[in-house]
Amino acid sequence: MKKLIALFAVLTLASTTAIAAVALSGSASVSYDDGGSAASDISSAATLTVTGTAGGTTVAAGFSLEGATIETDSVTMTSAIGPLTIVADLHDEVSAAAAGTDDGDGDKILATAEGNDTGITVSLALAVGDATIATNADGDVTISGTFSGVTVSYAVDDDEFTGSASIAGMDVSITNDGGDTSWSIGTTVSGVALTLDSENDISATFGLAGNTMTVSHVGDRAEVAETATNYSTEAAAAYTTVAISRDLTSGATLAATYDTSDDSLTLKASVSF
C-alpha cells in the first residue's frame, strides 16, 4: 500500500511538472453592427494558443474556435543555439486561391496553386560594437542598435528597404518597396498618442473619463491599376472612425465604434486571457 501511495505521488509530481511547462492563452469577442443603412449583423470570434516550453525550445500552436470544428491556424517550434535562432513552421496552411479572390490589392486574375507552407528559418544575430547584425536563410539582413540615445533599425531584402528610428520622443519608420516609398510618424503629446503616415492617415488615442477614445481618419485611396496578376480596384473615399472602449472589472472590454464610411455603429465585447 505504501508503495502504491509513493508511486501515485511520483506520478502526480511528474504530471504537475509537465503541466507547469504548458501555457494557455486566447481571446474571444462578439460584435453587433447596426449596418448603418444596410442590414445589421452579429459576428463572433474565439482563439486559443497553447505554448509548451522545454529548456530553450518553445512550441506554440494557435487554433480558431469557430463553427463545429477547431481549426489549426499555426504550429511553430523555436529554439536557440548560441547566436543561431531556429524557427520551424510545422503547419501547412491552405494557400490555394481561385481567380477573382480579393487579396486586398485587387482581385486575383490568376489562380494560386496549393503549396507546402512548412519550412525552417535559421537566423544569425551577432553584436558588432553597438550594433547587432542579423541575417536569415532568405538572405535578409537587419542592422539595429542605439547610438547617442537614438534607436535605429535598418532592414534590407531583395527589393525592400525598411528603416526606423526613435528620435526625441518620435518613432519614425520609412519603407521603400520596389521604388514605392511610405513612411509613418508616431509621438505622444500631453497624453495623446498621435500617428501620421504617408497616405494621409491620422490617428489620435487618449483617455476620456475612464475610457479610451481613438479617433482615426483614413485618407482617400487612388484607383489601383490592373497588373499581370491582379484586377484593378476602384478608388475609395476618405472616412473617419471614432472608437470608445472601457475595461471592466470583470476582465472584459466593451467598445463602440462609429464609422462614417457607411454611418454604422459597432458594439463589441471582448476578453483576452
Contacts in CASP RR format, 6 or more apart in sequence:
PFRMAT RR
TARGET T0000
AUTHOR 0000-0000-0000
METHOD contacts of the structure
MODEL  1
MKKLIALFAVLTLASTTAIAAVALSGSASVSYDDGGSAASDISSAATLTV
TGTAGGTTVAAGFSLEGATIETDSVTMTSAIGPLTIVADLHDEVSAAAAG
TDDGDGDKILATAEGNDTGITVSLALAVGDATIATNADGDVTISGTFSGV
TVSYAVDDDEFTGSASIAGMDVSITNDGGDTSWSIGTTVSGVALTLDSEN
DISATFGLAGNTMTVSHVGDRAEVAETATNYSTEAAAAYTTVAISRDLTS
GATLAATYDTSDDSLTLKASVSF
21 52 0 8 1.000
21 53 0 8 1.000
21 54 0 8 1.000
22 50 0 8 1.000
22 51 0 8 1.000
22 52 0 8 1.000
22 53 0 8 1.000
23 50 0 8 1.000
23 51 0 8 1.000
23 52 0 8 1.000
23 53 0 8 1.000
24 48 0 8 1.000
24 49 0 8 1.000
24 50 0 8 1.000
24 51 0 8 1.000
24 273 0 8 1.000
25 48 0 8 1.000
25 49 0 8 1.000
25 51 0 8 1.000
25 272 0 8 1.000
25 273 0 8 1.000
26 46 0 8 1.000
26 47 0 8 1.000
26 48 0 8 1.000
26 49 0 8 1.000
26 272 0 8 1.000
26 273 0 8 1.000
27 45 0 8 1.000
27 46 0 8 1.000
27 47 0 8 1.000
27 270 0 8 1.000
27 271 0 8 1.000
27 272 0 8 1.000
27 273 0 8 1.000
28 44 0 8 1.000
28 45 0 8 1.000
28 46 0 8 1.000
28 47 0 8 1.000
28 65 0 8 1.000
28 270 0 8 1.000
28 271 0 8 1.000
29 44 0 8 1.000
29 45 0 8 1.000
29 46 0 8 1.000
29 268 0 8 1.000
29 269 0 8 1.000
29 270 0 8 1.000
29 271 0 8 1.000
30 42 0 8 1.000
30 43 0 8 1.000
30 44 0 8 1.000
30 268 0 8 1.000
30 269 0 8 1.000
30 270 0 8 1.000
31 42 0 8 1.000
31 43 0 8 1.000
31 44 0 8 1.000
31 266 0 8 1.000
31 267 0 8 1.000
31 268 0 8 1.000
31 269 0 8 1.000
32 40 0 8 1.000
32 41 0 8 1.000
32 42 0 8 1.000
32 266 0 8 1.000
32 267 0 8 1.000
32 268 0 8 1.000
33 40 0 8 1.000
33 41 0 8 1.000
33 42 0 8 1.000
33 43 0 8 1.000
33 264 0 8 1.000
33 265 0 8 1.000
33 266 0 8 1.000
33 267 0 8 1.000
34 40 0 8 1.000
34 264 0 8 1.000
34 265 0 8 1.000
34 266 0 8 1.000
35 41 0 8 1.000
35 262 0 8 1.000
35 264 0 8 1.000
35 265 0 8 1.000
36 262 0 8 1.000
36 263 0 8 1.000
36 264 0 8 1.000
36 265 0 8 1.000
37 262 0 8 1.000
37 263 0 8 1.000
38 262 0 8 1.000
38 264 0 8 1.000
44 66 0 8 1.000
45 64 0 8 1.000
45 66 0 8 1.000
46 64 0 8 1.000
46 65 0 8 1.000
46 66 0 8 1.000
47 62 0 8 1.000
47 63 0 8 1.000
47 64 0 8 1.000
47 65 0 8 1.000
47 73 0 8 1.000
48 62 0 8 1.000
48 63 0 8 1.000
48 65 0 8 1.000
49 60 0 8 1.000
49 61 0 8 1.000
49 62 0 8 1.000
49 63 0 8 1.000
50 60 0 8 1.000
50 61 0 8 1.000
50 62 0 8 1.000
50 63 0 8 1.000
51 58 0 8 1.000
51 59 0 8 1.000
51 60 0 8 1.000
51 61 0 8 1.000
52 58 0 8 1.000
52 59 0 8 1.000
52 60 0 8 1.000
53 59 0 8 1.000
56 79 0 8 1.000
56 80 0 8 1.000
57 77 0 8 1.000
57 78 0 8 1.000
57 79 0 8 1.000
58 77 0 8 1.000
58 78 0 8 1.000
58 79 0 8 1.000
59 75 0 8 1.000
59 76 0 8 1.000
59 77 0 8 1.000
59 78 0 8 1.000
60 74 0 8 1.000
60 75 0 8 1.000
60 76 0 8 1.000
60 78 0 8 1.000
61 72 0 8 1.000
61 74 0 8 1.000
61 75 0 8 1.000
61 76 0 8 1.000
61 91 0 8 1.000
62 72 0 8 1.000
62 73 0 8 1.000
62 74 0 8 1.000
62 75 0 8 1.000
63 70 0 8 1.000
63 71 0 8 1.000
63 72 0 8 1.000
63 73 0 8 1.000
64 70 0 8 1.000
64 71 0 8 1.000
64 73 0 8 1.000
72 91 0 8 1.000
73 91 0 8 1.000
74 89 0 8 1.000
74 91 0 8 1.000
75 89 0 8 1.000
75 90 0 8 1.000
75 91 0 8 1.000
76 87 0 8 1.000
76 88 0 8 1.000
76 89 0 8 1.000
76 90 0 8 1.000
76 91 0 8 1.000
77 87 0 8 1.000
77 88 0 8 1.000
77 90 0 8 1.000
78 85 0 8 1.000
78 86 0 8 1.000
78 87 0 8 1.000
78 88 0 8 1.000
79 85 0 8 1.000
79 86 0 8 1.000
80 86 0 8 1.000
83 124 0 8 1.000
83 125 0 8 1.000
83 126 0 8 1.000
84 122 0 8 1.000
84 123 0 8 1.000
84 124 0 8 1.000
85 122 0 8 1.000
85 123 0 8 1.000
85 124 0 8 1.000
85 125 0 8 1.000
86 120 0 8 1.000
86 121 0 8 1.000
86 122 0 8 1.000
87 120 0 8 1.000
87 121 0 8 1.000
87 122 0 8 1.000
87 123 0 8 1.000
88 118 0 8 1.000
88 119 0 8 1.000
88 120 0 8 1.000
88 121 0 8 1.000
89 117 0 8 1.000
89 118 0 8 1.000
89 119 0 8 1.000
89 120 0 8 1.000
89 121 0 8 1.000
90 118 0 8 1.000
91 117 0 8 1.000
91 118 0 8 1.000
92 115 0 8 1.000
92 116 0 8 1.000
92 117 0 8 1.000
92 118 0 8 1.000
93 117 0 8 1.000
94 114 0 8 1.000
95 112 0 8 1.000
95 114 0 8 1.000
95 115 0 8 1.000
95 117 0 8 1.000
96 111 0 8 1.000
96 112 0 8 1.000
96 113 0 8 1.000
96 114 0 8 1.000
96 115 0 8 1.000
97 103 0 8 1.000
97 108 0 8 1.000
97 111 0 8 1.000
97 112 0 8 1.000
98 108 0 8 1.000
98 111 0 8 1.000
99 107 0 8 1.000
99 108 0 8 1.000
99 109 0 8 1.000
99 110 0 8 1.000
99 111 0 8 1.000
100 107 0 8 1.000
100 108 0 8 1.000
100 109 0 8 1.000
100 231 0 8 1.000
101 107 0 8 1.000
101 108 0 8 1.000
101 112 0 8 1.000
102 108 0 8 1.000
103 230 0 8 1.000
104 233 0 8 1.000
105 224 0 8 1.000
105 230 0 8 1.000
105 233 0 8 1.000
106 224 0 8 1.000
106 230 0 8 1.000
106 231 0 8 1.000
106 232 0 8 1.000
106 233 0 8 1.000
107 230 0 8 1.000
107 231 0 8 1.000
107 233 0 8 1.000
108 229 0 8 1.000
108 230 0 8 1.000
108 231 0 8 1.000
109 226 0 8 1.000
109 227 0 8 1.000
109 228 0 8 1.000
109 229 0 8 1.000
109 230 0 8 1.000
109 231 0 8 1.000
110 229 0 8 1.000
120 137 0 8 1.000
121 136 0 8 1.000
121 137 0 8 1.000
121 138 0 8 1.000
122 136 0 8 1.000
122 137 0 8 1.000
123 134 0 8 1.000
123 135 0 8 1.000
123 136 0 8 1.000
123 137 0 8 1.000
124 134 0 8 1.000
124 135 0 8 1.000
124 136 0 8 1.000
125 132 0 8 1.000
125 133 0 8 1.000
125 134 0 8 1.000
126 132 0 8 1.000
126 133 0 8 1.000
126 134 0 8 1.000
130 145 0 8 1.000
130 146 0 8 1.000
130 147 0 8 1.000
131 143 0 8 1.000
131 144 0 8 1.000
131 145 0 8 1.000
132 143 0 8 1.000
132 144 0 8 1.000
132 145 0 8 1.000
133 141 0 8 1.000
133 142 0 8 1.000
133 143 0 8 1.000
134 141 0 8 1.000
134 142 0 8 1.000
134 143 0 8 1.000
134 144 0 8 1.000
135 141 0 8 1.000
135 142 0 8 1.000
138 157 0 8 1.000
139 157 0 8 1.000
140 155 0 8 1.000
140 156 0 8 1.000
140 157 0 8 1.000
141 155 0 8 1.000
141 156 0 8 1.000
141 157 0 8 1.000
142 153 0 8 1.000
142 154 0 8 1.000
142 155 0 8 1.000
142 156 0 8 1.000
143 153 0 8 1.000
143 154 0 8 1.000
143 155 0 8 1.000
144 151 0 8 1.000
144 152 0 8 1.000
144 153 0 8 1.000
144 154 0 8 1.000
145 151 0 8 1.000
145 152 0 8 1.000
145 153 0 8 1.000
146 152 0 8 1.000
150 165 0 8 1.000
150 166 0 8 1.000
150 167 0 8 1.000
151 165 0 8 1.000
151 166 0 8 1.000
152 163 0 8 1.000
152 164 0 8 1.000
152 165 0 8 1.000
153 162 0 8 1.000
153 163 0 8 1.000
153 164 0 8 1.000
153 165 0 8 1.000
154 161 0 8 1.000
154 162 0 8 1.000
154 163 0 8 1.000
155 161 0 8 1.000
155 162 0 8 1.000
155 163 0 8 1.000
156 162 0 8 1.000
159 177 0 8 1.000
159 178 0 8 1.000
160 175 0 8 1.000
160 176 0 8 1.000
160 177 0 8 1.000
160 178 0 8 1.000
161 174 0 8 1.000
161 175 0 8 1.000
161 176 0 8 1.000
161 177 0 8 1.000
162 173 0 8 1.000
162 174 0 8 1.000
162 175 0 8 1.000
162 176 0 8 1.000
163 173 0 8 1.000
163 174 0 8 1.000
163 175 0 8 1.000
164 171 0 8 1.000
164 172 0 8 1.000
164 173 0 8 1.000
164 174 0 8 1.000
165 171 0 8 1.000
165 172 0 8 1.000
166 172 0 8 1.000
169 187 0 8 1.000
169 188 0 8 1.000
170 185 0 8 1.000
170 186 0 8 1.000
170 187 0 8 1.000
171 185 0 8 1.000
171 186 0 8 1.000
171 187 0 8 1.000
172 183 0 8 1.000
172 184 0 8 1.000
172 185 0 8 1.000
172 186 0 8 1.000
173 183 0 8 1.000
173 184 0 8 1.000
173 185 0 8 1.000
174 181 0 8 1.000
174 182 0 8 1.000
174 183 0 8 1.000
175 181 0 8 1.000
175 182 0 8 1.000
175 183 0 8 1.000
181 198 0 8 1.000
182 197 0 8 1.000
182 198 0 8 1.000
182 199 0 8 1.000
183 197 0 8 1.000
183 198 0 8 1.000
184 195 0 8 1.000
184 196 0 8 1.000
184 197 0 8 1.000
184 198 0 8 1.000
185 195 0 8 1.000
185 196 0 8 1.000
185 197 0 8 1.000
186 193 0 8 1.000
186 194 0 8 1.000
186 195 0 8 1.000
186 196 0 8 1.000
187 193 0 8 1.000
187 194 0 8 1.000
188 194 0 8 1.000
191 206 0 8 1.000
191 207 0 8 1.000
192 204 0 8 1.000
192 205 0 8 1.000
192 206 0 8 1.000
193 203 0 8 1.000
193 204 0 8 1.000
193 205 0 8 1.000
193 206 0 8 1.000
194 202 0 8 1.000
194 203 0 8 1.000
194 204 0 8 1.000
195 201 0 8 1.000
195 202 0 8 1.000
195 203 0 8 1.000
196 202 0 8 1.000
199 218 0 8 1.000
199 219 0 8 1.000
199 221 0 8 1.000
200 217 0 8 1.000
200 219 0 8 1.000
200 220 0 8 1.000
200 238 0 8 1.000
201 216 0 8 1.000
201 217 0 8 1.000
201 218 0 8 1.000
201 219 0 8 1.000
202 216 0 8 1.000
202 217 0 8 1.000
203 214 0 8 1.000
203 215 0 8 1.000
203 216 0 8 1.000
203 217 0 8 1.000
204 214 0 8 1.000
204 215 0 8 1.000
204 216 0 8 1.000
205 212 0 8 1.000
205 213 0 8 1.000
205 214 0 8 1.000
206 212 0 8 1.000
206 213 0 8 1.000
207 213 0 8 1.000
208 244 0 8 1.000
210 246 0 8 1.000
211 244 0 8 1.000
211 245 0 8 1.000
211 246 0 8 1.000
212 244 0 8 1.000
212 245 0 8 1.000
212 246 0 8 1.000
213 242 0 8 1.000
213 243 0 8 1.000
213 244 0 8 1.000
214 241 0 8 1.000
214 242 0 8 1.000
214 243 0 8 1.000
214 244 0 8 1.000
214 245 0 8 1.000
215 240 0 8 1.000
215 241 0 8 1.000
215 242 0 8 1.000
215 243 0 8 1.000
216 240 0 8 1.000
216 241 0 8 1.000
216 242 0 8 1.000
216 243 0 8 1.000
217 238 0 8 1.000
217 239 0 8 1.000
217 240 0 8 1.000
218 238 0 8 1.000
218 239 0 8 1.000
218 240 0 8 1.000
218 241 0 8 1.000
219 238 0 8 1.000
219 239 0 8 1.000
220 235 0 8 1.000
220 236 0 8 1.000
220 237 0 8 1.000
220 238 0 8 1.000
221 235 0 8 1.000
221 236 0 8 1.000
222 235 0 8 1.000
223 232 0 8 1.000
223 233 0 8 1.000
223 234 0 8 1.000
223 235 0 8 1.000
224 230 0 8 1.000
224 232 0 8 1.000
224 233 0 8 1.000
225 232 0 8 1.000
226 232 0 8 1.000
237 261 0 8 1.000
239 259 0 8 1.000
239 260 0 8 1.000
239 261 0 8 1.000
240 259 0 8 1.000
240 260 0 8 1.000
241 257 0 8 1.000
241 258 0 8 1.000
241 259 0 8 1.000
241 260 0 8 1.000
242 257 0 8 1.000
242 258 0 8 1.000
243 255 0 8 1.000
243 256 0 8 1.000
243 257 0 8 1.000
243 258 0 8 1.000
244 255 0 8 1.000
244 256 0 8 1.000
244 257 0 8 1.000
245 253 0 8 1.000
245 254 0 8 1.000
245 255 0 8 1.000
245 256 0 8 1.000
246 253 0 8 1.000
246 254 0 8 1.000
246 255 0 8 1.000
247 253 0 8 1.000
248 254 0 8 1.000
251 271 0 8 1.000
252 269 0 8 1.000
252 270 0 8 1.000
252 271 0 8 1.000
253 269 0 8 1.000
253 270 0 8 1.000
253 271 0 8 1.000
254 267 0 8 1.000
254 268 0 8 1.000
254 269 0 8 1.000
255 266 0 8 1.000
255 267 0 8 1.000
255 268 0 8 1.000
255 269 0 8 1.000
255 270 0 8 1.000
256 265 0 8 1.000
256 266 0 8 1.000
256 267 0 8 1.000
256 268 0 8 1.000
257 265 0 8 1.000
257 266 0 8 1.000
257 268 0 8 1.000
258 264 0 8 1.000
258 265 0 8 1.000
259 265 0 8 1.000
259 266 0 8 1.000
END
